[in-house]
Amino acid sequence: MTGGSLGLRTGSYGSLQQQLQNSVLPIQTTPIILRKPSKMLMTGSREKERFLLRICKFVGRRKVGMLLLGFVSALVFISVLSTDKGATESVDRHHARHIQNIGPNDRMVSSYPESLLIYGEQDNKKGTNTSVLKIMPRSGENKAPLPPAIFMGYAHPPGHPCEKFAFPPPPADKKRIGPRPCPICYLPVEQAIGLMPKAPSTFPILKNLTYVYEENSIRTEPFGGGSDFGGYPSLKQRNGSFDIKESMNVHCGFVRGSKPGHQTGFNIDDADLLEMKQCYTIVVASAIFGNYDIIQQPKNISDAAKKNVCFYMFVDEETEAYMKNSSALDIRKMVGLWRIVVVRNLPYTDARRNGKVPKLLLHRMFPNARFSIWIDGKLELVVDPYQILERFLWRNNATFAISRHYRRFDVFEEAEANKAASKYDNASIDYQVEFYKREGLTSYSEAKLPITSDVPEGCVIIREHIPITNLFTCLWFNEVDRFTSRDQISFSTVRDKIMSKVNWSINMFMDCERRNFVVQAYHRDLLEHMAPPIAVIHPTPALGNKPPRKSSLVNDDRVVRIPVRKIPTKRGRDKRTSSRRHRKAAAGSRDNNLI
């Protein structure tokens, strides 16, 4: 084909179809060939001039020009149509030859079943999703080696039940306000397992990430914040850690000691460390420190997940003692699906800050795990881990997923909400926000799209353990270690600094989707506060010569404790009616007591 290049790429049949549909083919400038005039009309140059003069005599010059222009346009349009048809035929022939060349010894490099998926490759420059078919050479043939197979993402084919899934309209019940779960289209567990990538995802620039070990870390800045566990990185080191390079060495907790969990602070028994090292695929982790929460058992977990997924719950010695007294912990250190790991020598006095260690540094504690799901101790997991990873990571070609806050999108609003709720010292929150403002932090607006929020709901983190996500959580932890423990305030600063250096993004899904696969319970102190009060009933004293009447609640003058049933509050007229009924009932009970 002449006149221009289609920009064909070997083995990219899917992208060619998209290119032909979206691009404009170059118009060929082929000469226009006129038919030979008839001898009866024109026998010479004079007869041609006479013919043109006759036409101009009956038709105006403008109309003649328009007629000729239309004639030329029709010829060009016909030539373009023929060119388009030829291009399409050439593409089909190219693909047919490409498929026919696949012999019995060839194999397609892919991580997923062909019947379920359309393969895609992430374009790091444009962020587009194009299909790629990779063919490995036959054995014994001299062909250029292809790069190793990497996870390239995928899209469901037309007709798949999750392809056109849409959120239903909100419920019509206006009395129930506040956040609630929304439906999600999950794949069956067997299909989700089949879609797990066989090779880790890759991203440009950062390839190797190592961590700082310093036996004698010294605070170099008197007001710089930090801890012995974090290693007191200076502001210069902090700023340099956002300069993404191919190989990097950064602070990432566990600075003292030879390995994470061994004489570093946040110490873990060697038997548990060895067991954690044997977790090679997926880990689901949570933590309860300060006996702050009641352990929640996962539900709807498949047999495959029970066999292959690691479930770890980190607790301190106070929580361990409570679990032993309540007979919840058996000799195998198991509570249901959870394997309990006791942490000693905690680096912080704040239980919430201690919880940030396993939350953000799971890749250091489980060096061989490929994927992780973190859930706060107050949450109950009710969906299989394979289905969650497929839905929020693999289906979206993402490596990090976290839900956005159900109400707040702006860091400044989040900081004020934390101050109003006394989540942390107000002066420390103000200092952190002012520091970020000097670095360029601005309020969230539509100008930040496609970023949908600057405030996450950080109780669930879903991620793949690769260098870029490990770097993100390391630097996020360093901010928590340096400033306040409110990780929602520092999230967007770390994210935006990394995204300005490398083509990487975070899947911030809706909070109602998070509420679909985890059920939130109350903290232990709230549950104890909400428990029904205890009423102590004593024997009724005798009046006059009449013997006292025994109550059914009293047995031989012994004290009996019964829970008082809370009457649900009502509004409006119903509330007033129930109040009158309550007063009548109370008066009746007093009369009965006087009998």
Solvent accessible surface area in square Angstrom, and as a share of the most:
residue,aa,sasa,rsa
1,M,118,0.53
2,T,106,0.61
3,G,54,0.52
4,G,41,0.39
5,S,101,0.65
6,L,22,0.11
7,G,48,0.46
8,L,83,0.41
9,R,119,0.43
10,T,111,0.65
11,G,8,0.08
12,S,3,0.02
13,Y,64,0.24
14,G,26,0.25
15,S,16,0.11
16,L,3,0.02
17,Q,85,0.38
18,Q,88,0.39
19,Q,65,0.29
20,L,43,0.22
21,Q,146,0.65
22,N,109,0.56
23,S,52,0.33
24,V,139,0.80
25,L,30,0.15
26,P,58,0.37
27,I,110,0.56
28,Q,38,0.17
29,T,135,0.78
30,T,78,0.46
31,P,117,0.73
32,I,80,0.40
33,I,156,0.79
34,L,131,0.65
35,R,230,0.84
36,K,173,0.73
37,P,68,0.43
38,S,56,0.36
39,K,158,0.67
40,M,180,0.80
41,L,116,0.58
42,M,39,0.17
43,T,97,0.56
44,G,31,0.30
45,S,78,0.50
46,R,183,0.67
47,E,52,0.23
48,K,93,0.39
49,E,107,0.48
50,R,139,0.51
51,F,71,0.30
52,L,107,0.53
53,L,125,0.62
54,R,155,0.57
55,I,57,0.29
56,C,62,0.37
57,K,165,0.70
58,F,168,0.70
59,V,56,0.32
60,G,42,0.40
61,R,213,0.78
62,R,217,0.79
63,K,141,0.60
64,V,29,0.17
65,G,39,0.37
66,M,132,0.59
67,L,126,0.63
68,L,106,0.53
69,L,109,0.54
70,G,40,0.38
71,F,107,0.44
72,V,61,0.35
73,S,58,0.37
74,A,50,0.39
75,L,59,0.29
76,V,56,0.32
77,F,126,0.53
78,I,108,0.55
79,S,31,0.20
80,V,46,0.27
81,L,96,0.48
82,S,69,0.45
83,T,17,0.10
84,D,62,0.32
85,K,135,0.57
86,G,32,0.30
87,A,0,0.00
88,T,58,0.34
89,E,76,0.34
90,S,35,0.23
91,V,3,0.02
92,D,71,0.37
93,R,128,0.47
94,H,47,0.21
95,H,46,0.20
96,A,43,0.33
97,R,133,0.49
98,H,39,0.17
99,I,67,0.34
100,Q,143,0.63
101,N,97,0.50
102,I,44,0.22
103,G,15,0.14
104,P,136,0.86
105,N,103,0.53
106,D,21,0.11
107,R,149,0.54
108,M,71,0.32
109,V,27,0.16
110,S,46,0.30
111,S,15,0.10
112,Y,18,0.07
113,P,55,0.35
114,E,102,0.46
115,S,100,0.65
116,L,46,0.23
117,L,9,0.05
118,I,79,0.40
119,Y,30,0.11
120,G,2,0.02
121,E,57,0.26
122,Q,65,0.29
123,D,47,0.24
124,N,68,0.35
125,K,191,0.81
126,K,161,0.68
127,G,44,0.42
128,T,57,0.33
129,N,78,0.40
130,T,28,0.16
131,S,28,0.18
132,V,22,0.12
133,L,40,0.20
134,K,36,0.15
135,I,35,0.18
136,M,47,0.21
137,P,44,0.28
138,R,74,0.27
139,S,97,0.63
140,G,89,0.86
141,E,70,0.31
142,N,160,0.82
143,K,117,0.49
144,A,81,0.63
145,P,125,0.79
146,L,78,0.39
147,P,87,0.55
148,P,108,0.68
149,A,40,0.31
150,I,58,0.30
151,F,12,0.05
152,M,21,0.10
153,G,2,0.02
154,Y,7,0.03
155,A,46,0.36
156,H,14,0.06
157,P,34,0.22
158,P,120,0.75
159,G,74,0.71
160,H,24,0.11
161,P,106,0.67
162,C,14,0.08
163,E,81,0.36
164,K,178,0.75
165,F,89,0.37
166,A,77,0.59
167,F,90,0.38
168,P,73,0.46
169,P,114,0.72
170,P,116,0.73
171,P,77,0.48
172,A,97,0.76
173,D,78,0.40
174,K,181,0.77
175,K,190,0.80
176,R,130,0.48
177,I,150,0.76
178,G,48,0.47
179,P,53,0.33
180,R,51,0.18
181,P,72,0.45
182,C,19,0.11
183,P,58,0.37
184,I,19,0.10
185,C,22,0.13
186,Y,47,0.18
187,L,4,0.02
188,P,69,0.43
189,V,25,0.14
190,E,133,0.60
191,Q,61,0.27
192,A,0,0.00
193,I,56,0.28
194,G,29,0.28
195,L,1,0.00
196,M,34,0.15
197,P,1,0.01
198,K,138,0.58
199,A,22,0.17
200,P,74,0.46
201,S,10,0.06
202,T,72,0.42
203,F,39,0.16
204,P,42,0.26
205,I,73,0.37
206,L,8,0.04
207,K,101,0.43
208,N,85,0.44
209,L,27,0.13
210,T,78,0.45
211,Y,47,0.18
212,V,18,0.11
213,Y,98,0.37
214,E,63,0.28
215,E,117,0.52
216,N,127,0.65
217,S,7,0.04
218,I,128,0.65
219,R,107,0.39
220,T,96,0.56
221,E,47,0.21
222,P,103,0.65
223,F,180,0.75
224,G,12,0.12
225,G,26,0.25
226,G,21,0.20
227,S,16,0.10
228,D,64,0.33
229,F,7,0.03
230,G,1,0.01
231,G,3,0.03
232,Y,31,0.12
233,P,16,0.10
234,S,22,0.14
235,L,65,0.32
236,K,173,0.73
237,Q,90,0.40
238,R,12,0.04
239,N,82,0.42
240,G,42,0.40
241,S,14,0.09
242,F,13,0.05
243,D,63,0.33
244,I,14,0.07
245,K,115,0.49
246,E,107,0.48
247,S,69,0.44
248,M,18,0.08
249,N,97,0.50
250,V,7,0.04
251,H,12,0.06
252,C,0,0.00
253,G,0,0.00
254,F,0,0.00
255,V,0,0.00
256,R,80,0.29
257,G,12,0.11
258,S,87,0.56
259,K,95,0.40
260,P,24,0.15
261,G,1,0.01
262,H,59,0.26
263,Q,134,0.60
264,T,8,0.05
265,G,11,0.10
266,F,0,0.00
267,N,37,0.19
268,I,10,0.05
269,D,59,0.30
270,D,87,0.45
271,A,69,0.53
272,D,2,0.01
273,L,23,0.11
274,L,114,0.57
275,E,80,0.36
276,M,1,0.00
277,K,108,0.46
278,Q,93,0.41
279,C,2,0.01
280,Y,125,0.47
281,T,46,0.27
282,I,0,0.00
283,V,0,0.00
284,V,0,0.00
285,A,0,0.00
286,S,1,0.01
287,A,11,0.08
288,I,4,0.02
289,F,11,0.05
290,G,28,0.27
291,N,27,0.14
292,Y,62,0.24
293,D,10,0.05
294,I,66,0.33
295,I,37,0.19
296,Q,36,0.16
297,Q,62,0.27
298,P,13,0.08
299,K,115,0.49
300,N,115,0.59
301,I,16,0.08
302,S,26,0.17
303,D,117,0.61
304,A,32,0.25
305,A,0,0.00
306,K,107,0.45
307,K,170,0.72
308,N,73,0.38
309,V,9,0.05
310,C,27,0.16
311,F,11,0.04
312,Y,9,0.03
313,M,3,0.01
314,F,0,0.00
315,V,0,0.00
316,D,12,0.06
317,E,94,0.42
318,E,103,0.46
319,T,3,0.01
320,E,25,0.11
321,A,50,0.39
322,Y,94,0.36
323,M,10,0.04
324,K,119,0.50
325,N,128,0.65
326,S,60,0.39
327,S,100,0.64
328,A,43,0.33
329,L,29,0.15
330,D,58,0.30
331,I,174,0.88
332,R,156,0.57
333,K,73,0.31
334,M,40,0.18
335,V,16,0.09
336,G,56,0.54
337,L,45,0.22
338,W,2,0.01
339,R,48,0.17
340,I,1,0.00
341,V,0,0.00
342,V,12,0.07
343,V,1,0.00
344,R,88,0.32
345,N,97,0.50
346,L,52,0.26
347,P,36,0.23
348,Y,28,0.11
349,T,151,0.88
350,D,50,0.26
351,A,36,0.28
352,R,106,0.39
353,R,25,0.09
354,N,3,0.02
355,G,13,0.13
356,K,21,0.09
357,V,0,0.00
358,P,0,0.00
359,K,14,0.06
360,L,0,0.00
361,L,0,0.00
362,L,2,0.01
363,H,13,0.06
364,R,16,0.06
365,M,10,0.04
366,F,0,0.00
367,P,81,0.51
368,N,53,0.27
369,A,6,0.05
370,R,58,0.21
371,F,1,0.00
372,S,2,0.01
373,I,0,0.00
374,W,8,0.03
375,I,1,0.00
376,D,35,0.18
377,G,6,0.06
378,K,38,0.16
379,L,3,0.02
380,E,24,0.11
381,L,1,0.00
382,V,26,0.15
383,V,17,0.10
384,D,1,0.00
385,P,0,0.00
386,Y,8,0.03
387,Q,31,0.14
388,I,0,0.00
389,L,0,0.00
390,E,0,0.00
391,R,44,0.16
392,F,0,0.00
393,L,0,0.00
394,W,2,0.01
395,R,41,0.15
396,N,70,0.36
397,N,38,0.20
398,A,14,0.11
399,T,3,0.02
400,F,0,0.00
401,A,0,0.00
402,I,0,0.00
403,S,0,0.00
404,R,46,0.17
405,H,12,0.05
406,Y,86,0.33
407,R,152,0.56
408,R,50,0.18
409,F,83,0.35
410,D,14,0.07
411,V,2,0.01
412,F,47,0.20
413,E,99,0.44
414,E,4,0.02
415,A,4,0.03
416,E,101,0.45
417,A,27,0.21
418,N,5,0.03
419,K,41,0.18
420,A,92,0.71
421,A,57,0.44
422,S,93,0.60
423,K,92,0.39
424,Y,62,0.23
425,D,82,0.43
426,N,71,0.36
427,A,70,0.54
428,S,41,0.26
429,I,0,0.00
430,D,59,0.31
431,Y,116,0.44
432,Q,0,0.00
433,V,14,0.08
434,E,82,0.37
435,F,24,0.10
436,Y,1,0.00
437,K,94,0.40
438,R,166,0.61
439,E,68,0.30
440,G,52,0.50
441,L,24,0.12
442,T,81,0.47
443,S,64,0.41
444,Y,49,0.19
445,S,54,0.35
446,E,141,0.63
447,A,98,0.76
448,K,44,0.19
449,L,100,0.50
450,P,127,0.80
451,I,38,0.19
452,T,52,0.30
453,S,0,0.00
454,D,0,0.00
455,V,0,0.00
456,P,0,0.00
457,E,30,0.14
458,G,3,0.03
459,C,6,0.04
460,V,0,0.00
461,I,3,0.01
462,I,0,0.00
463,R,2,0.01
464,E,5,0.02
465,H,27,0.12
466,I,7,0.04
467,P,43,0.27
468,I,5,0.02
469,T,0,0.00
470,N,19,0.10
471,L,0,0.00
472,F,0,0.00
473,T,0,0.00
474,C,0,0.00
475,L,2,0.01
476,W,0,0.00
477,F,1,0.00
478,N,18,0.09
479,E,2,0.01
480,V,0,0.00
481,D,9,0.04
482,R,24,0.09
483,F,20,0.08
484,T,1,0.01
485,S,2,0.01
486,R,29,0.10
487,D,4,0.02
488,Q,25,0.11
489,I,0,0.00
490,S,1,0.00
491,F,0,0.00
492,S,0,0.00
493,T,11,0.06
494,V,0,0.00
495,R,4,0.01
496,D,47,0.24
497,K,55,0.23
498,I,0,0.00
499,M,58,0.26
500,S,87,0.56
501,K,100,0.42
502,V,8,0.04
503,N,68,0.35
504,W,8,0.03
505,S,71,0.46
506,I,21,0.11
507,N,35,0.18
508,M,21,0.09
509,F,13,0.05
510,M,58,0.26
511,D,7,0.04
512,C,32,0.19
513,E,8,0.04
514,R,2,0.01
515,R,50,0.18
516,N,39,0.20
517,F,0,0.00
518,V,3,0.02
519,V,74,0.42
520,Q,89,0.39
521,A,28,0.22
522,Y,116,0.44
523,H,41,0.18
524,R,26,0.10
525,D,75,0.39
526,L,82,0.41
527,L,60,0.30
528,E,115,0.52
529,H,154,0.69
530,M,102,0.46
531,A,55,0.43
532,P,67,0.42
533,P,80,0.50
534,I,108,0.55
535,A,30,0.23
536,V,71,0.41
537,I,49,0.25
538,H,120,0.53
539,P,60,0.37
540,T,62,0.36
541,P,103,0.65
542,A,58,0.45
543,L,100,0.50
544,G,76,0.73
545,N,161,0.83
546,K,123,0.52
547,P,104,0.66
548,P,78,0.49
549,R,178,0.65
550,K,158,0.67
551,S,48,0.31
552,S,117,0.75
553,L,74,0.37
554,V,23,0.13
555,N,78,0.40
556,D,98,0.51
557,D,104,0.54
558,R,142,0.52
559,V,82,0.47
560,V,45,0.26
561,R,170,0.62
562,I,53,0.27
563,P,90,0.56
564,V,69,0.40
565,R,216,0.79
566,K,152,0.64
567,I,120,0.61
568,P,101,0.64
569,T,131,0.76
570,K,94,0.40
571,R,221,0.81
572,G,47,0.45
573,R,183,0.67
574,D,84,0.44
575,K,109,0.46
576,R,141,0.51
577,T,48,0.28
578,S,26,0.17
579,S,44,0.28
580,R,115,0.42
581,R,142,0.52
582,H,113,0.51
583,R,145,0.53
584,K,151,0.64
585,A,65,0.50
586,A,33,0.26
587,A,38,0.29
588,G,31,0.30
589,S,55,0.35
590,R,146,0.53
591,D,87,0.45
592,N,85,0.44
593,N,90,0.46
594,L,121,0.60
595,I,111,0.57
